[in-house]
Amino acid sequence: MQRIANLLVIKDNYVLLLKKPRRNWYVAPGGKMDSGESVYEAAVREFKEETGATPVEPKVKGIYTMMIMEPETKEVLDEWMLYTFVAKDLIGTPYESNREGLLEWHPVESLQTLPMAEGDRSNLLFAVSQSGVQYGTFYYTEEFELLEERLQNSTEGDLN
């Protein structure tokens, strides 16, 4: 199973997002975990690699299962885990672009309308507006049309 960690920096009511050229969708900087790496190490490493900056005191905000399904047969085509972290600041100046796309600061409220996978929207909106940690499963078609989402929120060990 593939494991992915991403990290969203929220600073002065803005978020740093990566615009991916394939669909022109926005995502939080992140990527695949390396063998033996903790989810925390992966989130920080991927953020540094993609932005050229260092996140300050990242905290976990979400743990998700992503399922790619054939809608007619319900056959599972792919599955991976996503671990989302947030930080309230960064050290350094982020790149303008990298091999993955363009890095852009956007007002927090733009997370409601920017083009992105709908599961990412749910995930990132929770990360910027709620306390605690969110868990969930997102079911998608191969074209990333959201079929269903199941979400649970926990306030134990509140991180905000």
Secondary structure as GFF3:
##gff-version 3
##sequence-region A 1 160
A	DSSP	beta_strand	2	11	.	.	.	ID=ss1
A	DSSP	beta_strand	14	20	.	.	.	ID=ss2
A	DSSP	beta_strand	25	27	.	.	.	ID=ss3
A	DSSP	beta_strand	30	32	.	.	.	ID=ss4
A	DSSP	alpha_helix	39	51	.	.	.	ID=ss5
A	DSSP	beta_strand	54	55	.	.	.	ID=ss6
A	DSSP	beta_strand	59	69	.	.	.	ID=ss7
A	DSSP	beta_strand	76	87	.	.	.	ID=ss8
A	DSSP	beta_strand	90	91	.	.	.	ID=ss9
A	DSSP	beta_strand	97	98	.	.	.	ID=ss10
A	DSSP	beta_strand	101	107	.	.	.	ID=ss11
A	DSSP	three_ten_helix	108	112	.	.	.	ID=ss12
A	DSSP	alpha_helix	118	129	.	.	.	ID=ss13
A	DSSP	beta_strand	133	140	.	.	.	ID=ss14
A	DSSP	beta_strand	146	154	.	.	.	ID=ss15
###
